[in-house]
């Protein structure tokens, strides 16, 4: 075989490898993007359902309840917002800000060890330095959990997960938390308990 023929064959082989690499480079990102998109679709099914009437929170994925937690909800003078929200941030060992004062993370921090911020300004799901308030309408509108519970919840949720806070019992709340749609009204002393 002549040197010129060997050079032509080597160039054809090199061109073949270049085409193979270009094709592979085009396919791999598309495959990776499809995997990410499938994972995002699966995660979008995670829902946090909060029942103000029950003072409970459920984490739901694909229609199945993964966990329940007891919570404190907003007091009558500072009720929890109702509606559908999105998680916009997650902070471990948050600094608490109120009236221009910052309180470092620690045992006396009113928001506890975790903050899960909602798409309604100033509201979130968080821990507490007052664990006896759990189960009562005692917060300034946020949803409070015991610190050990909020730490577990924190690991289950991601930014963009959906949070539905329901002020009234309906069929879905009754199905998730049990009982009937109607519940006895909360007396003023129960409503203000734990403050």
Secondary structure, DSSP 8 states (H G I E B T S, - for coil): --HHHHHHHHHHHHHHHHHHHHHHHHHHHHHHHHHHHHHHHHHTTEEEEEETTTTEEEEEETTEEEEEEE-BEE-GGG----EEEEEEEEEES--EEETTEEE-SSTT-TTTTEEEEESSTT-EEE--S-GGGTTSEEESSSEE--HHHHHHHHHH--TT-EEEEESS--HHHHHHH-S-S------HHHHTTT-
